[in-house]
Amino acid sequence: MWQLWKSRCTKIYEHKTLHPNMIIDNIKHFCIKYNLNFTTASAPNSVARSTHRNKIVSRWAPPPLNWRKLNFDAAFNSNTKTAGIGLIVRDAAGRCMEVLVKAVKATDAGQAEALAMLEAAVWISQKNYECIIVEGDCKTVIEAVSSNFAAVKWQDHNLLSDISRLLEAVRGVKCVYVPRSCNEAADALAKHAKRNGVSQLWQCNPPRFILPVLQKDNQTL
């Protein structure tokens, strides 16, 4: 009932109509997150967050037409308790739209990945992005945000709650776990931020050091 009420408020106050499949998937996600029973026929055009992949992929793949894809990653330094975060947004043609690197403090690698996903969620919210796929290679964090926090340290639960809250407000978002080979651009960005301790934003024109990775990714187009 809560999700139905939420969709009604979205219609009335934001003048946005949610597709019925999106409402169903939001209900399903809510039930999974709070360990409630939910059964329904699968929705073929679902845009809910999911860690499910229909086929095994080994390279980055572009999003569907009119969608964006945001890849995120973190690189952690256990000696200094610092981390580098890397984010990159690309469109269906593989064109780079924006790139962000950021140096942050973190207690461990898991928290660094959660901070990277939080940065991605904040970025999506600030840009008012819709119809966007969020990909990362940390399965624990992706699954925690998509279902429940059981596998994550309790100290990071508030961080994950913030991510969930931000993404739940986005119209059309999928959170997907991918292997490292599908996330090489974000990985290179995160390592750059860790190595140099820098925070920087690029729009349209990506930094030169990831151009070989982007060219390699675009070979799949």
Secondary structure, 3 states (H helix, E strand, C coil): CHHHHHHHHHHHHCCCCCCHHHHHHHHHHHHHHCCCCCCCCCCCCCCCCCCCCCCCCCCCCCCCCCCEEEEEEEEEECCCCEEEEEEEEEECCCCEEEEEEEEEECCCHHHHHHHHHHHHHHHHHHHCCCCEEEEECCHHHHHHHHCCCCCCCHHHHHHHHHHHHHHHCCCCEEEEECCHHHCHHHHHHHHHHHHHCCCEEEECCCCHHHHHHHHHHHHHC
